[in-house]
Structure formats: C-alpha cells, structure tokens
Amino acid sequence: MTAPGQAAIFRDTYLRGLAFACFFAVPAAAAYLVLSVPIAGGIGFGAFGAAGGRDLISAALAGLAPAIVGETLFLVTTYACYARKDTRTPLRAMVIQAIVCTAGIAAAVNLHGTALLAGLGLAFSAGSLVAASYLVRKLRQKLPRGGEHGLLVSIEQTALSSAIMVLPAWEGAKLLASHLSGATGRVATMLLVSLGGAVVYFAAQAVLGNQQLKWLAAVVRQRWRRLTEQLSELPLAAERRRPRRRAGPVTTAVQRAGPVLRRRELDAVLLLGIVAVGALAGVKIKYAVFAVVCAGLVGWVMARPAVAAYLLIFVTPLVVGISGGSIVPLIRPNEALIALLGAAIGLRWLTRLRSGGFRWPRMDRVDITLIALGVTSSLLPMAMMLVRQRPVTEDDLLYCIVLWKLFAEYIIVRSVISTREQANRCLVLSMAAAAIVGFIGIVQALGLAGVPALIAKYTSAASTDGMVEIGRGSSLLGLPAATADLAILNLAIAVAMISRGYPRRLWLGGLAALFALTVIAAAEFATVIGLVVAIVALMVLTRSGRIAVYMVPVGLLGGVLLWPVIELRLSGFHSSVGLPLSWVDRLYNLRTFFWPVLFSDYNWIFGVRPSPRIATAAKAEGFIWIESGYTWLLWGGGIPLLASYIAFAGAVLRKGWAYARRADAAGVAATAVTTAMCSQVVLMLLDPHLTFRGSGDAFFLLLALLRKLPARRTTDAAGRTPLAAAIAAPPQGVLV
C-alpha cells in the first residue's frame, strides 16, 4: 500500500485506523476526566489511599486524560509514517511535543498540591495533542484528498456516545460511593462504574449504527463460530481414536474443553501473576517489586538459559559479601540468586523432560569427585555424629550444604552453556566482576575515599569470617584471602587469552596487572605465595617464560603504589617471636582447640563435626575458626573427605592439563582453573581456600566450562561488531 499507485488505499486504511483508535481512546479519556475520583479511590493504597492521596491521584488522572487521545493519534500516525519510510516527520513531532511540554511544566512549576499535578498532566496532554495534530496534518498533506467523511462521522458518533456515557457514570459513581465505603468498597465502585459506563457507551454506539462497532461485532462472531466448530469436532476425533470406549458426559465435556484450556494456560498464569502482584502491593510495595523482579528473571532464564550462567558469574562476586538477611531473609543475596536460577532451570528441565528434549549429561571424574566431596562433607559426618550420639547444631546443618551449594552452581553453568561464544562471554564477565572487586580492594587497602568504612558497613565485618580493616583489601567479598584468590583465577584468564592471540591485548594486559596488584593489596602472605605458584603454573601451561619478565615491572609498581600496605604487614615480623601475631594466633588455636580434639578418640578417621569453628568468649566475634585447609578437611569429614579432596584436585588437574592445550574458551578456562587449583593445593596448608566465598564460587563456575563446546550454531558475523566477532571466534590453531 506504500506504492505510488496505492496511495488512495493507504489513505483509506489510515483513516479507518484513526477512526478505530478514536473509538476506544475518546471514551477512555472521558472516563479518566469525569471518573477520576472513583478511579483514584480504586487504585490508591497505603498513604495514597487516604483522602489527600486520592485527591492527588484524581488531579493527575484528570490532567492526563486528554493525553490519551493525543498519544493514540500520535502512535497510529507514527507507524503510518514509518510504513512510508518517513522517520523525519515523527522526529520533528516529538521535538514539538518536548518543547510544548517543557513550556507547560515551566508554567505549572509555581503551583502547589493538586493544582501542580493537574498542571503537569495538562502540560503533557498539551504536548501530545499539539504533536499529534502536527503529525496528522503533515501525513494528510502527502496523501490524496478525500475520505474524511467517514472519519468525521465516526468521531461525531464516538464523541456523542461518550457524552451520553458520562452522566450515568457520574451519577452511578456518586450513588455507589455513598453506599460502599473502605478500600474494598472503592475498588468495587470503580469496577461497577467502569462496567456500567462501557455498557452505556456500546449501547449508544449500537443505536447510532457506528461502523467500528459493527466491525468489532463481526470479529467476535467469527471467533466464536470458529471456537464452536472446533469444540464440535472434538467428539468425532475422540471417537475415531477410541472406538470401543464410550465416554460419559463429564468426560466428553472435559475433552471438549481441554484444547481450549491448554491454549489459555499461559493467559491464566499471567493473569494470576498480575493479581498476585497487586495483592502483594497492597501488603507492601517492596514485596510486589521483588515478585516482579523474580518473575522477570525466571522468564528470562527460561527463554535464554545462558543468562543464568552470566548472572551467577558476574553478580556473585559483587554481592557475596553482603550479610545474610540484610536484603533477603535468612540467606545471602547470592544464595537467593542460586535458588531462583536453579528453580528456573528446574522448570525448564521439566518442560523439556516432558517433551522428550532432555538428555542426561555424561559424568566424568570431576563430577564423581564433586559428588564425593558433597557426600563426605555432609551425609557421612552427620551419620557419624548420630552414631556417636553427638548433638547436631544449626551450625553443623548450615556447613553441611556449603559444598552442595558450590556443586549447584557448577551444575547450573554446565547445563546452560552450550557454545563457545557463550563460554567466552562467561570469561569476559568473570574478568569484569573481578576487576570491579580488585579496584575496590586496592582503594580500600590504601584507605581512600571512605571505602573501608563503606565496606565494613555493607559486608560481613563483624567476625573473622569477614575481615574488613584499613590496610587489607577485602573488597566486596569481605575476606582478603578470597579477594586474592579471585584475582589469581582471573589473572590466569587474562594471561591465557593473551597467549592465545586474543584481541584487545592492551586491555587484557591492564587487567592482568590490576589482578596482580589486587593480590598485593590483599596483604596476605599466603596469597602472595599462591601468586608465585600461579605464575609458575602459567609458565608451564602456556610454555612461556616471558610471564615472569612481565611480572617484574608489575611487582615494582605494586611495591611503590601499595608500599603503606606492605610496610604495615612487614611490621608484624618485629614481634618478640619474629613472626606476625596472626601466624602465632593461628598456630596457637590449632594446637589448643582443634588438634587435641581431632587426634583423640580416633576422630581423624571420620571427623569431628561439619562446623569448622568453636564458640568461645575469648574472641570478640564469639568464635575461633580452623585456619588450616587440610585440618578443616579432617575435622569436617575425616579421611573420606580428605581423600575426596585429593581425588578432586587430581581429577581437575588432569582434565585441566588436557584441555589447556585447546585454543578455544574451554582451553582458557582450563588454564585458569588448573592454575587456581595448583595455587589452592598449596594454600590449603594455611586456610580452607576451597570454600572461600566469592573465590570458591568463581572456581566452580569456571570449572563447569571445561568441556567440548560446539561453535556458534547460527553465524551472523556480518551483523556483529569487530569486538563481538573476535570474542565469538577466537583464533584457532594456537597451542595445539
């Protein structure tokens, strides 16, 4: 209809569209203007449900009422212009709308109360009407003359019917308002008045013979006829499928209604969701917002499963240090995210299982050892405690699920990442999150911009589990050692990408330097040792000795930039015993509180209990933690848990070494995971680095990427930016 010879057809179609749009927009605007008071009473809740709040809503609705017509005409005409490949005229109309609206706002800015809201609404309405008038006029100038008679007749009928509707609706609203009180009464008044006004309006249009009403009635009759024909064919189809079985009347009715109900399942779920959100908003608005966000995330993940991995990898390091119960009751935000994404993946799995589109994944040695870690850290020690009649505390139950939580993250990522492009996105998001954490940790260690106080306020800083102090970069994780572990893991990603010839080498080099400085800012002697181990592992995996050369200037820069942090930590060696007090306390706690219990009564065989801490009044935080990873393994699960960890480390190193020779995303992830595993095996002598929050999560999330992934299923390199194309298809043939 946009061809030169079809201009008249386009004109008639456009005018019919305007008439049909006015058929609904004009009565809606009239209802907003005249019935603003009962509508405000029906939708107001909380403080706005009081008399003053309803007056404000009523004034805003009345001022915005003309904008319904203006925005409707503007939208229809804009699409008509787009159909004619005219984008300049709608842009000019939008500029005119902004100018008129701004002038109206400037005129109303000195008003107060309800007058201010009404003035702001009228300013927006004036801008909409002026812009719509300009747009309609410009489009009509480009179309053939004629055809306006039908539009004018339809608008006259619509305006007259709306005027007829107004008086009964107004009187009915006053009558119902005098008899129905309270919030429920106001909602009922709004619904009844709206229904009554609609009946009067459609009746008036029917009497006047409105053409749009005839079109609408014809469409409804056609859809109803088609529905009845489908229902009437169901018994015949059922008889052909089951000739020997005669269904009763109830079964026949269910069979007839079944297909219709199945087609309306999604509609019913959406309507129930809207009702639930409205009910939650009546209780507390934050509950409604939380429900909408959760529903949106679940829908997003079910439609795009890889989003679950992206969210976990990027969001977890940023929120894992927030105290449990501060945002979500009882649990940390990252744990709530795991539960929500796990539920979404579970729903998607059930739908695919029902349709036969799901296949069980093949398990390898890493998967088996992960399950063994979970069993030997939870079920086995709990059974031992029951047999030995030891009391099971809440602490024991909570620590039983730590490794299962990490395993759940591993399963989520492994089940949703299916292409190399998605795996590359995961690696980029991991480095982005770690860069944010690292930068904040460096600023915190230097004591700049009030960052230490903010970190202490928003992370778990009340215990050793969240050491937040000036001079140590605990960052958003609330634990310096965990921040350093996260930096080491992502340092390996950056170095692996550089060695494979990925683009943006300067950016990757800058990120690698940032991650190395983050390890220094953490001010942990143990993690500096871990950094040295990681560099050696990277040199072996990438077969490049230049890494050590590049680390020399980075170390010098870190020594100059972070000298106050280094000096503070080195001062610990000036003690009477020549060791930092933290090391003395660590050894004292192990010899006094943990090793005597562990190595008595054969507790080292099956462990003492899952909880790795002992309550004491000698510490301000009320607990003493096990500050030795291998002691923690024996304490929590005895020889079975220690053996499971050794098997897990061996399986990861073996698989990582095999995959590290690949040039794709799996090879990059394998290099990073293998490097982090080498560092972790050494650092477990000092702390339980396996389960450190944030770094432990990141390790298991990236571990799930160690698998053979196909290339992108649909290639559209022509429509991608150079950076996106480079990320989607890294150079092959390197490190084979």
N, C-alpha and C positions, 0 to 999 in steps of 0.2 A: 504493500500500500504506500510505500515511500517513493515509488517510481513516478516520473513526471506525468504519465498518463493516468495515474490513480490518485491524484490529489483530491478529487471530489469524494472518492470513497474514504480516504483518510480523514477528510474533514467531517463527514457524517459519523464515522466511527468515534472520532474525538469528541464531537458534540454529544453523542449518546453516552459516552463515558462521563462527561461532565454532568449530564442530567442524572445519571445513576448515582454518581458520587454525592450530588446535592440531595438526592432522595434520602440518604442517611445522615449527611452532615448537618443539614439545616435543622431537622428536629432535635438532633443531639445538642446543637448549640442553643436552641431554645430551651431545652430541658436544663442544661447547665446554668443558663441565665435565670430562669424562673424558679427552678427547684434547687438552687444552690444550698439553701438552708437544710432541707431534709437530706440531701446528698452528703453535706458536711456532717450531719448527725450520724449518718450510717457508717462513714469511713473513719471518723475521728476516734482515736483510742488514746489511753494514757492521759497525759496533760492536755492533749488536743481534744479529748473527749469532754472536757469541761466547757462551760458556756463561752468563755473567752476564746478558747482554742477553736471551737466550732465557728465562731464569728470570723476568725482569721481564715479558716478554710473556705467558708462561704464567700468571703470577699475575693479570694484568689480565684475560685471557680467562676464567679461572675465576670471578673476581668478577663479570664482566658476563654470564655465562651465564644466570642467572635472569631478567635484564632482557629477554632475547629473548622469553620468554613474556609478561612484563608489558607490553612495548611493543606486541606484536602484539595482545593483547586490548584495550589502550588505543586503538590506532589503529582497529580494527574497530568498537568501540563508539562512538568519537567520530564516525565517519562515520554510524553509525546515528542518533545524536542529532542530527546536522546534518540528516539526512533528515527528521526530525520537527520541524525548525526550533527545536531546543533548543541554544543556544550557551552557556547559563549553566552547565549541569552539567559539560561538558568543561573550562570555565574553572576551576570550583571544584576539579575533579580535578587540573588542572595545578598549582594553588596547593598542594594537599595534597602532590603529588609533590615540588615545590620545598622545602617545609618538611621532609618526611621526609629527602630527600636532603641538605639542609643540616645537619640534625641528625647524620646518619651521617658526613658529612665532618668535622664538629666532633669526633666521637668517634674518628675514624681519624687525625686530624692528628698525633697524637703517635707514630704507628707509623713504622717505617723499612723501607727496602728493599722486598722483595717483599710483606711484610705491609701496607705502606702502599698499594701498588697494588691488592692484593686487597681491602683495606678500602674504598678509594674505589669500586671496582667494585661491591662489595656494597651500599654506600650508594646508589648509583644504582639498583641492582636492587631494593632495598627500596622506594625511592620509586616505581618503576614498578609493582611488584606491588600496593602499597597503593592507588595512584591507580587502577589498573585494576580492583581489587576494588570500590572505591567507585563507579566509573563503571558497572560491570556491574550492581551491586546497585540503583543508582538507576534505571537504564533498565528493569530487570526489574520494579520496583515500578510502573512506568507501563504495563506490558503485561499482557495476560491471563495467568492462571495456566495451567500445563500445558506439555507439550512438552519437559520437561527430560530425559525418559528417554533419548531418542535421543542427546542431547548427552553424558550421563553414560556411556552405553555406548561412544560413540566415544572419549571421553577415557580410559576404562579400557583400551580396546584400544590406543590410542596410547601410553599410559604403559607397558603391558606389553611392547609391541613395542620401545619404546626401551630398556627394561631388558634385553630379550633381545639387543639390538644391542650394548650396552655391553661385555659381557665378551669376545666375539670380537674386537671392535675394539681393546680394550685389549691383549689378548694378541698380536694381529697387529702392533700398533704396537711392542711390545717386541721381537718377533721380527725385524721389519724393521729396527729401529734398531740391533740388534746386528750385522746383516749389511751395511747400507748406511750409509756414512759420508760426510762432506763436505756441502757445500751442496746439490749435486745429489742426493745420497742422502736428505737430509732432505726435500727437495721431493717426491721420488718416494715416500717413506714417507707423507707427508701425503696425496698423491693416491690411493695404493693403499688406505690405511686408510679414507679417506672413501668410495671406491667400494665397498669390501667392506662397510663399515657400512651403506651405502644398500641394498645387495643383501639383507643380513640383515633390515633393517627392513621393506622392502617384502614380503619373503617371509613374515615373521611376520604382517604385516597381511593378506596374502592367506589364510593359514591361518585366521586369526580371522574372516575374512569382513567386513572393515571396509568400511562403506558409502562412505566417501570414496575409497578405492582403486578401488572399482567405478565411481564417477563419473569418476575420472581415466582409467581404462582405456577407458571408453566414449568419452570425448572424444578420446583418442589414436586409437582405432579409426576414429572418424568422420572425423578429419582425414586419416588415412592412406587411407581409402576415397575421400575426395574427391580427394586427390592422385593416386591411381592412375587414377581416372576421367578426370582432366584429361590425364594422360600418354597414356592410351589413345585419347583423341580427337585427339591431335596428328597421327598419321599420316593420318587421314582428311582433316583440314583441309589438310595438306600436299599430298595427292593432288588435292584439288579445286583448289588454287592452281596446281599444276604437273602437269597430267595427262600430259604427254608425257615427263616426266623421272623416271626411277626412281632413287631414292637408294639407296646401299649401306647396309649395316648400321651402319657407323660414323657416316655422315651422319644416318641415322634416329635413332640414339641421341643425337647432339648436338642434333637438332631437338627431341626429346622433353624433353631436359634444359634446353634454352635458356630457356624462360619461367620455369622454377623457379629457375635460376641468376640470371636477371635480377632476380627478386624478392628474391634473397638477396644481391645485390651490396652493399647498404648494410650488412647484417649482417656480411658478411665484412670489409668495410673497417673497421667499428667494432671487430671482434674483433682484427684485425691491429693496429689502433692501440693497443688495450689491451695486447697482447703487446709491442709496441714500447716503450710507456711503461714497462712492467715491466722490460724489458731495460735501458733507459736508467737506471732507478732502481738497478739492480744495479751499473751502472758508476759513476754519481754522481747524487745525488738532484736537484741543480740542473738537470741535463740533462732529467730527467723533468718537472720543473716547467715548464721552458722549452718543452718539447714540448707539454704540456697547454695552456699559455697560447697558443701559436701555433695549435694546432688549434682552440681555442675562438674565437680571433679570426677565423680563416679561415671557420669555420662561421657565426659571427655576421655577417660581411660578406656571405657568400653568401646568407644568409637576409634580411638587411637591408642592401642595398648602401650606402645613405646613411651608414651608420655609418663607412665608410671615410673619407668626407669629414670627418665630425665628429672622428674621431680625429686625422687629419692637421692640421686647423686648430687644435685645442685642444692637442694633445700636442707638436707640433713646436716651438713657441717655448719650451716648458718643458724640453726635453731636447736641443735642437740644439747647445748649448754644451758638452755633455759630450764629453770627449776620445774619439777613436776608439780602439776596443779595450778601453776600461775596462769596458764591460758586454758588448758583442757583439764578437767577434774581428774586428779589422782595420777596422771601419767604425763610424760614429757610430750611436747608437740611433735617431735619426730616419731615417737611411738604411736601417737594418734594417726599420723600420716601413714605409717606402715599398715595399721589396722584398716584404714579407709581404702587404701590402694589394694590391699590384699582382698578385701571384700569385693571390690570392683573386678579384680582379676578372677576371683572365685565365681562371681555371677557370669562373667564371660565364659569361663571354663564350663559351667553347667549348660549354658546355651549351646556351646559347640559340642559338648558330650551328647546332648540330646539329638543334635542333627548329624552326629557321626563325624564331625570335622575335627576331632581332637585325637591326637596320638600320644601315648605315654612316652616321655623322653627316655633315651638310653642313659643309664647311670655308669659313671666311671669311678676310678679310685678316689678322686677328690670328693665326689658325692657320698660315697660309702663312709669315708673317714669323717666327713661332716656330720653324718647321722650318728656315727660312733661317738663323736665329741658331745653331741646333744644328749645321747643316752647316758653316757658315763658321767656327765656333769649334773644330771637331774634324776633320772629314774633309779640308777644304781645307788647313789648316795642316800636317796630318800628311803629306798628299801633297806639299806644298811642301818639307817637311823631307827627305822621301825623294828628291825630285828634286835638291835641293841637297846631298844627302849629309850632312845634319846628324844627329848622334846623337840618338836618341829616348830620353828618360829616363823613369823611372817617374813623375816629377812631371808630365811632359807628358801621359802617358796619364790620370792622375788628373784633371787640369784639363780634359781633353777632355770628360769626362762631366758637368761641373758644370751646364751649361745643359740637357743632356738629362735630368738628374735633376729640374730645375725643370719641364721640359716634361712629365715623367711625373706629377708632382703635379697639374699643370694637367689632364692627360688623366683622371686618376682622379676628380677632383672633377666635371669636366664630364660624365663618363659615368654618375655615380651620383646626382647631384642632379637631380630631375625635377619638383619642385613648389616653389611659392613658400614654403610652410611650411618645407620643408627648407632652402631658401636663407636664410630668416630665422633658423633655428637656427644655421646656419653663421656668420652675422654676430654673433649673441649669443655664441657660443663664441669667436669671434675676439677680441671685446672682453674676455671673461672672462680668456682667456690673457694678453692684452696688459696687463690690469690687474694681474695677478699679477707679470708681468715688470717693469712700471713701478714698483709699490710696492717690490719688492726693490731695483730700481735706485736709488730715492730714498734708501732706508735705507742702501744701500751707499755712495752719494756722501757722506752725512753721517757715515759711519764708525761707525754704531751697531750694538749687539748682536752684534758679531763677524761681521757679514755679509760684509765684504770678505775676511776670511780664509777663510770657507766658500766664497765664490765662486771665490777663487783655487785652492782645493783641488779643486773639482769641475768646473771648466771649463778650456778650453784656455788656460791663462795663461802658458805658457812662451814665448810669442812675441808679436810684434806682431799676429798673427792673433787673439789673444785678450787684449787689453789689460785687465788687471784690476788696479786700483790704487785706493787711497783718494782720494776727490775726483772720481772719474769713474764714472758709473753704467753699467757694462757689463752688470750683472744676469746673468740666466741665459744670455744669448746670448754672453757673453764678449767683446763688442765694443760700445763706447759708441755709435758711429755707427749700428750695426744696431739697437740698442735705441731710439734716437731715431727712426729710420725706421719701426720697428714702431709706435711711439706716434703718429706723424703719420698713418699709414694708418688706425689705429683712431680717432683724433680725428676724422677725416673721416667715419667711420661714425656716430659719436655725433652729430655736428652734422647730418649728413644725416637721421638719424632724427628729431631734434628739429624740423628744418624741415618735415618731412612730417607732423607731428602725432602721432607715435607716443606711446603711453602711457609712464608712468614717466619723465616729463621731468626730475624732480629727480635720479633715478639717472643718466640719460644726461648731464645737466649735470655731475654729480660726476665721472663717468668722463672727460668731455672735459677738465675741469680737471686730473685726475690725469695724463692723457696729455700735456697741455701742460707740467706740472711735470716729467714724465719726460724730455722733450726738454731742459729746462734742466739737469736732474740729469746728463744725459749729458756735459755740459761740453764740447761740440763747437761751435766757432764755425760750422762748415759746416752742421750740422744746425739751428742757430738761424736761419741764412739760409733753410734749407729750410722751417722752420716759418713764416717770414714769407711765402714763396712759396705755401705751402699755404693760409694764411689768405686771401691774395688770390684764389687759385683757388676756394676755398669761397665767398667773397663773390660771385664771378662765377657759379658754378654754382647756388647757391641764391638768387641775386638778393636777398641780404640784407646790408645794411651793418652790422647790429647785431652781427655776429660780432666785428668789430674792437672795438666798445664793450665786449663781454663779456670780451674777452681782456685788457683793461687791468687790471681787478682781479686776474685770474689771474696776470698778469705781476708785479704788485706783491706778491702773495702768494708767488710763486716767488722774487722778489728778497729778501724777508725770510727765508723759510724756508731757502733754499739759498744765502744770501749767502756762507758759507765756501767753497762750490764755485765761485761766480762770482769771488770775490776771488782764489782760487788760480789761476784761468785768466787773469784780467786781469793778474796779476803777470808773465805771460810777456812783456808789452809793455815791461817795464822793462829789457829786454836792451840790449846795445850797439847793435844794428841796429834796435831799435824794433819787432821782430816776435817772436812766440813762437818758441822754439827748434824746436818741432815743424814749424812752417812753413819755417824755414830749412833744417832737415834734409830736408824733403820736396823743396824746390826743388834742393838740392844733389844729392840722389840722382838726380833726374830728369836734371839736366844732366851728371852724371858717369857714371852707369851705364846709363841707358836711352836718352835721346835721341841720343847719338852712335852707338849701335848701330842704333837704329831708322831714322835718316835717312841711313844709309850703305848702299851696295850695293843700293839700291832695296828695302830690307827693308820700307818702309812700304806697298808695294803688296800683298804677300801675308803680311806679318807676319814675326816672328822665330821664335816658338815659342809653344805654348799656355801654358806655365808662366809666371806673371806675377811671378816672383821670381828673384833671383840669389844664389847661395851666396857667402858672404863670412865671413872670420874676424873682421872688424871689429865685428860685431854679436854680442851675447850669444846671440841666438836662432839665429844662423848664416845668416840670410837678409835680403835687402833686397827689400821689396815695391814694386810700382808704386803710387804714391799719386796717381793721376790716372786717372779713368774712361775718358776718350777716348784717352789714351795707351795704356791697357790694351787697348782695342779694336784699335788699330792694331798693337800688339805681338803680340796673340794671333791676329789674322786679317787684318790689313791693311785695305785699302779695302773688300773684300767684307763683313767683319764690321762695320765702321763703318757702311756703307750699310744693312746688315741691321738694325742697332740703330735707325738713324734711321727706317727704314721701319716697324719695330716700334712705336716711340714714336708715329709719326704715326697708325698704324692703331689703337693703343689710345686715343689722344686723340680720334680721330674717332668711334670706336664708343662711348667713354665719354661724349662730349658728347651723342650721340644718345640713349643710354639714361638719362642723368642726369635727363632730363625726366619719367621714369616715377616713379610713386608707390610701386611695389612694391619687393621685395627687390633685384631687378636694378637699379632706379634708385639705391638706397642703395649697392650695391656699385660701380656705375658712378661715382657721385660720389666714393667713397673712392679707387678705382683711378685716376681721372683726376687727382684732387688729388695722389696719391702720384707719378704719372707726371710731373706738372709740376715737383714738387719734385726728382724724380730727375734730370730732364734738366739742371737747373741744377747739382745736386750732383755729377754725373758729371764736371764740370770738375776736381773735387778728389779723388774716390775712386770706385772701381768699385761704386757702390751697387746696381747691378742684381743682383749675385750675393751680396750680404752674407747670411750665414747667418741664418736666422730671419726677417728682414725681407724678403729676396728670396723665400723660400718663401711667406710670407704674401701677398705681392703676387701671385704666380702662382696661389695657391689661390683668392684672391678674384676674380682676373681670369676664372676659369672660370665665375663666377656671372653674367657679362654675357651673358644670353641670355633669350629669351622663355620663361617658365615658366608652365604652367597652374596654376590654383588647386588646392587640395587635392581629390583625386579623390572621397573619401568624407567628407562633412561630418557631424560629430558634436558640434556646438557645445554641445549641451545637457549633454554629459558632461565639458566642459572647464572649467578654472578661468578666471576673467576674464583673467589674465595670458596664459595659453596661447591663449585665443581672440583676444586683441589681437595677439599675435605672429603667429598663423596668418592673420589677416585685417586687415592694416593699412588705415587709411583710404584710400579711393580718391578720385580727383578733385582731388588736390593736385598742383601743379606740372605740369599738363597743357599 
